[in-house]
Amino acid sequence: MLTQLDDMTLVRYGTRYRTRYLLEQARYTLKLAGGEKPPLDLPGDYLSRIERVVAQVEASRNDREVAALESKLATSRQDQFVADGKVWRRTMATRAQRAARLGATIPKELLVIGRADTVPKLLESMSTMLRFAKEVAPVLSSAGDIKPLIEEGQHIYDALAEADAEQENKRFNELPVKARELFRSKGELYIALKVVNDAGKERYMRDPQMAARYNLSILHRRGSRPGEPEDGAEVPPPEAS
């Protein structure tokens, strides 16, 4: 066992990441950490135990039934609430930018839209934007009545949070045994890689360049989706007419 986190949490992590990318990331991280002299400060035999979980995931990834289910789960999150939430974020950022152009001081959290490719990330982003929008509502109102937009965002956030919780529980309870075992193993592997990265960054706390090697860039590699800016991208100003 690589972590004491509960099965539902591990399955939730396991459904989020592509098996191929997760395995590629694991091989990179294992090779990197395995070359450290002296070894990283990790629980006993930790890297060897990660290798065994990698082998388990490898053995299960070719199961057609599980592969089909994994593909289905990857797309099932793209429901109407997700679409509404992403539109709301762009609307709020555009409104905030308009207020900034009019001279208002606006927090960057309202002007920049980060990537949100999972429901938890979208919920986190919306929660942050709602919090700042409520705090600076008076200055945002210089660009128009902000109350309806905040209320709309809160409604979408609440509905998405409730739907996501129900969906997670339903999905977990209905998973076939083989799929649950694979997703649990993937979630456990993901957490283990985070543990190794933490240990690597701790080792090189005074050497940022060496510490930066311990990352999950292979796992997270992807282009932005249509209509979704890259991390840290500011909403572009409207075209001049």
C-alpha positions in Angstrom: 0.0 0.0 0.0 1.4 3.4 -1.1 -1.1 5.6 0.8 -3.7 5.4 3.5 -6.3 7.4 1.5 -9.7 5.7 1.2 -10.7 3.8 -1.9 -13.3 6.3 -3.1 -10.7 9.1 -3.1 -8.2 6.9 -4.9 -10.8 5.9 -7.5 -11.8 9.5 -8.0 -8.1 10.4 -8.8 -7.8 7.3 -11.0 -10.7 8.3 -13.2 -9.2 11.7 -14.0 -6.0 10.7 -15.7 -5.2 8.9 -18.9 -3.6 5.5 -18.2 -0.9 5.9 -20.9 0.2 9.3 -19.6 0.2 8.1 -16.0 2.4 5.2 -16.9 4.8 7.3 -18.8 5.0 9.8 -15.9 5.6 6.9 -13.5 8.5 5.5 -15.5 10.1 9.0 -15.8 9.7 9.7 -12.0 11.0 6.2 -11.0 14.1 6.6 -13.2 14.7 10.1 -11.8 14.3 9.1 -8.2 16.1 5.8 -8.6 19.3 7.7 -9.6 19.4 9.7 -6.4 22.5 9.1 -4.2 21.8 8.9 -1.3 18.2 7.8 -1.8 15.3 10.2 -1.3 13.7 10.3 2.1 10.8 7.9 1.4 9.1 5.1 3.2 10.9 1.8 3.1 11.1 0.1 -0.3 8.7 2.8 -1.7 10.1 2.9 -5.2 9.9 -0.9 -5.5 6.3 -0.8 -4.4 5.5 1.9 -6.9 7.0 -0.4 -9.6 4.6 -3.2 -8.6 1.6 -0.9 -8.9 2.9 0.2 -12.3 2.9 -3.5 -13.3 -0.7 -3.9 -12.1 -1.9 -1.0 -14.1 0.0 -2.2 -17.2 -1.6 -5.6 -16.8 -5.1 -4.2 -16.6 -4.9 -1.4 -19.3 -5.6 -3.8 -22.2 -8.9 -5.0 -20.9 -11.4 -3.9 -23.5 -14.3 -3.6 -21.1 -12.3 -1.5 -18.7 -10.9 0.7 -21.5 -14.4 1.3 -22.8 -15.6 2.3 -19.4 -12.6 4.6 -18.8 -13.4 6.4 -22.1 -17.1 6.8 -21.1 -16.2 8.3 -17.7 -13.8 10.7 -19.3 -16.6 12.3 -21.3 -19.5 12.0 -18.8 -18.4 15.1 -16.9 -19.0 17.3 -19.9 -22.6 18.1 -18.9 -24.6 21.3 -19.1 -23.4 22.5 -15.7 -19.8 22.3 -16.8 -20.5 24.2 -20.0 -22.5 26.8 -18.1 -19.7 27.2 -15.5 -17.1 27.8 -18.2 -19.2 30.4 -19.9 -19.9 32.1 -16.6 -16.1 32.3 -15.8 -15.5 34.0 -19.2 -18.4 36.4 -18.7 -17.2 37.4 -15.2 -13.6 37.9 -16.5 -14.9 40.1 -19.3 -17.0 42.1 -16.9 -14.1 42.5 -14.6 -11.8 43.6 -17.5 -14.4 46.2 -18.5 -14.5 47.6 -15.0 -10.6 47.7 -15.0 -10.7 49.7 -18.3 -13.0 52.2 -16.6 -10.4 52.7 -13.9 -11.4 50.3 -11.2 -8.8 48.3 -9.3 -9.7 44.6 -9.9 -8.0 41.5 -8.4 -6.1 39.4 -10.9 -8.2 36.4 -9.8 -11.1 38.0 -11.7 -9.0 38.9 -14.8 -7.2 35.7 -15.4 -8.9 32.4 -16.3 -6.9 29.3 -15.4 -7.4 25.9 -17.0 -10.2 23.8 -15.5 -10.3 20.5 -17.2 -12.0 18.6 -14.4 -15.1 19.3 -12.3 -13.1 19.8 -9.1 -10.8 22.3 -10.8 -13.8 24.2 -12.3 -15.5 24.3 -8.9 -12.4 25.6 -7.3 -12.0 28.3 -9.9 -15.6 29.4 -9.7 -15.4 29.5 -5.9 -12.4 31.8 -6.1 -14.0 34.1 -8.6 -17.2 34.2 -6.7 -15.4 35.1 -3.5 -13.5 38.0 -5.1 -16.5 39.2 -7.0 -18.5 39.5 -3.8 -15.6 41.4 -2.1 -15.2 44.0 -4.9 -18.9 44.1 -6.0 -19.1 47.9 -5.6 -16.2 48.6 -8.0 -17.4 45.9 -10.4 -20.7 47.7 -10.6 -19.1 50.5 -12.4 -19.4 48.3 -15.5 -23.0 47.4 -14.9 -25.2 45.7 -12.2 -23.0 42.8 -10.9 -25.6 41.3 -8.6 -27.4 39.1 -11.2 -24.0 37.8 -12.5 -22.9 36.8 -9.1 -26.2 35.2 -8.3 -26.0 33.2 -11.6 -22.5 32.0 -10.8 -23.6 30.9 -7.3 -26.5 29.0 -8.8 -24.3 27.2 -11.3 -21.7 26.5 -8.7 -24.2 25.0 -6.2 -25.9 22.9 -8.9 -22.6 21.6 -10.2 -21.2 20.8 -6.8 -24.4 18.8 -5.9 -24.5 17.0 -9.3 -20.8 16.1 -9.0 -21.2 14.7 -5.5 -24.1 12.6 -6.6 -22.4 11.5 -9.8 -19.2 10.5 -7.9 -21.1 8.3 -5.4 -23.2 6.7 -8.1 -20.3 6.1 -10.4 -18.2 4.6 -7.5 -21.0 2.2 -6.5 -21.8 1.1 -10.0 -18.2 0.4 -11.1 -17.5 -3.2 -12.1 -14.9 -4.8 -9.8 -12.2 -4.9 -12.5 -12.7 -1.2 -13.3 -12.7 -0.2 -9.6 -9.4 -2.1 -9.1 -7.8 -0.4 -12.0 -8.9 3.1 -11.1 -7.9 2.5 -7.5 -4.5 1.4 -8.6 -4.2 4.5 -10.9 -5.2 6.8 -8.0 -2.7 5.1 -5.7 0.0 5.5 -8.3 -0.9 9.2 -8.8 -0.6 9.9 -5.1 2.7 8.0 -4.9 4.2 10.1 -7.7 3.2 13.2 -5.8 4.9 11.8 -2.7 8.1 11.2 -4.6 8.0 14.6 -6.2 7.6 16.2 -2.7 10.6 14.3 -1.5 12.6 15.4 -4.6 11.7 19.0 -4.1 12.6 18.8 -0.4 16.0 17.3 -1.3 16.8 20.3 -3.7 15.1 23.1 -1.7 18.1 25.3 -2.3 18.5 24.3 -6.0 15.3 25.3 -7.9 16.6 24.0 -11.2 17.2 20.5 -9.8 13.9 20.6 -7.8 12.0 21.5 -11.0 12.8 18.1 -12.5 10.3 16.6 -10.1 7.0 17.5 -11.8 4.0 15.9 -13.5 4.4 17.6 -16.8 4.1 14.3 -18.7 0.8 13.4 -17.0 -0.7 16.9 -17.6 0.5 17.5 -21.1 -2.3 18.6 -23.4 -3.4 21.6 -25.4 -6.2 23.9 -24.2 -9.7 23.0 -25.2 -11.6 25.3 -27.7 -12.7 28.4 -25.9 -10.6 27.7 -22.8 -7.4 29.9 -22.5 -4.1 28.4 -21.3 -3.3 28.7 -17.6 -2.7 32.3 -16.8 -4.1 33.6 -20.0 -5.9 36.9 -19.7 -9.2 37.3 -21.5 -8.5 39.1 -24.8 -10.0 42.5 -25.2 -12.9 42.8 -27.6 -12.1 43.5 -31.2 -12.3 47.2 -32.3 -15.3 47.8 -34.5 
